Amino acid sequence: MSELPPRPIPPRSARESARAWIEWFGITRLIATAVAVAVVVGGGWLLVRTPPPSAEATLPITSGSAPTATLTVPATSAATSTFVVHVAGAVAEPGVYDVRAPARVVDAIEAAGGATPDAELDALNLAASLVDGQRIYLPVVGEVVATVDDGSAGGGDAVSGPIDLNAATPAELEELPGIGPATANAIVEHRDEHGPFASVDDLTDVRGIGPAKLDAIRDLVRV
């Protein structure tokens, strides 16, 4: 009787094969391999992924050249402000007038109707610039006037007539040489207490005014 061939080993199931392979490979080595594979796959994904768009890339795209900022400046018209000036003396119509700025003394005289035939035009700097609130006095030929350079007429002389002692305010009296606020107030107080001045010489009765100061302002005041 012939010998029988060896009995074949029964096949294992996939589950049993996997368990046998794990027992052979080792669970620790398997976990380490899985972590290494995950790290490699993750790094590769970070390298090949599309980066997020930058802030500049999200801005709208316009055709043509790059946009430029436009500064809007309010339109300014020609000078339209006015000065209020007082024109007195040898003019056709003395009074207070509005003159368009910039303006000169000659413009103020023209606003008052022009100079009278007996006006002494050379007594004024007709080209001097005007300032708001200025008083322009145009004397007649031969009239003695007070010349005060207060810097308000653009370097020109602001000429006013003799100051009326019985009507002048303290501020007007302070324009006289050597008359400060205290003396100006003393003149007004003396006028209020004793009545109008009868002559310029009566100023010597005012506290603070002596013969020398009176001589300095005699031609610049009147009663």
ChimeraX attribute file (.defattr): number of C-alpha atoms within 10 A of each C-alpha:
attribute: neighborCount
match mode: 1-to-1
recipient: residues
	/A:1	3
	/A:2	4
	/A:3	5
	/A:4	6
	/A:5	6
	/A:6	6
	/A:7	6
	/A:8	6
	/A:9	6
	/A:10	6
	/A:11	8
	/A:12	10
	/A:13	9
	/A:14	9
	/A:15	9
	/A:16	11
	/A:17	12
	/A:18	12
	/A:19	12
	/A:20	13
	/A:21	11
	/A:22	14
	/A:23	10
	/A:24	9
	/A:25	11
	/A:26	11
	/A:27	11
	/A:28	9
	/A:29	10
	/A:30	12
	/A:31	11
	/A:32	11
	/A:33	12
	/A:34	10
	/A:35	11
	/A:36	12
	/A:37	12
	/A:38	12
	/A:39	12
	/A:40	10
	/A:41	11
	/A:42	11
	/A:43	11
	/A:44	11
	/A:45	11
	/A:46	10
	/A:47	9
	/A:48	8
	/A:49	8
	/A:50	8
	/A:51	8
	/A:52	7
	/A:53	8
	/A:54	8
	/A:55	7
	/A:56	7
	/A:57	9
	/A:58	8
	/A:59	8
	/A:60	7
	/A:61	9
	/A:62	8
	/A:63	7
	/A:64	6
	/A:65	6
	/A:66	8
	/A:67	9
	/A:68	6
	/A:69	6
	/A:70	6
	/A:71	6
	/A:72	6
	/A:73	6
	/A:74	6
	/A:75	6
	/A:76	6
	/A:77	6
	/A:78	6
	/A:79	9
	/A:80	8
	/A:81	10
	/A:82	15
	/A:83	18
	/A:84	18
	/A:85	21
	/A:86	19
	/A:87	24
	/A:88	20
	/A:89	18
	/A:90	22
	/A:91	23
	/A:92	16
	/A:93	17
	/A:94	20
	/A:95	14
	/A:96	17
	/A:97	16
	/A:98	15
	/A:99	19
	/A:100	15
	/A:101	17
	/A:102	14
	/A:103	16
	/A:104	19
	/A:105	24
	/A:106	20
	/A:107	18
	/A:108	25
	/A:109	24
	/A:110	15
	/A:111	20
	/A:112	20
	/A:113	12
	/A:114	17
	/A:115	21
	/A:116	16
	/A:117	12
	/A:118	12
	/A:119	18
	/A:120	16
	/A:121	17
	/A:122	10
	/A:123	19
	/A:124	20
	/A:125	17
	/A:126	17
	/A:127	14
	/A:128	18
	/A:129	19
	/A:130	27
	/A:131	19
	/A:132	15
	/A:133	13
	/A:134	17
	/A:135	21
	/A:136	23
	/A:137	23
	/A:138	26
	/A:139	26
	/A:140	19
	/A:141	14
	/A:142	9
	/A:143	13
	/A:144	14
	/A:145	19
	/A:146	20
	/A:147	17
	/A:148	14
	/A:149	14
	/A:150	13
	/A:151	10
	/A:152	16
	/A:153	19
	/A:154	15
	/A:155	12
	/A:156	19
	/A:157	19
	/A:158	25
	/A:159	20
	/A:160	20
	/A:161	20
	/A:162	21
	/A:163	21
	/A:164	16
	/A:165	21
	/A:166	17
	/A:167	13
	/A:168	15
	/A:169	15
	/A:170	19
	/A:171	12
	/A:172	14
	/A:173	23
	/A:174	17
	/A:175	19
	/A:176	19
	/A:177	13
	/A:178	14
	/A:179	19
	/A:180	16
	/A:181	12
	/A:182	12
	/A:183	18
	/A:184	22
	/A:185	17
	/A:186	17
	/A:187	24
	/A:188	20
	/A:189	14
	/A:190	16
	/A:191	17
	/A:192	11
	/A:193	8
	/A:194	8
	/A:195	11
	/A:196	15
	/A:197	17
	/A:198	12
	/A:199	11
	/A:200	17
	/A:201	12
	/A:202	12
	/A:203	21
	/A:204	14
	/A:205	11
	/A:206	16
	/A:207	12
	/A:208	15
	/A:209	18
	/A:210	12
	/A:211	11
	/A:212	10
	/A:213	15
	/A:214	18
	/A:215	12
	/A:216	12
	/A:217	18
	/A:218	15
	/A:219	14
	/A:220	21
	/A:221	21
	/A:222	16
	/A:223	13
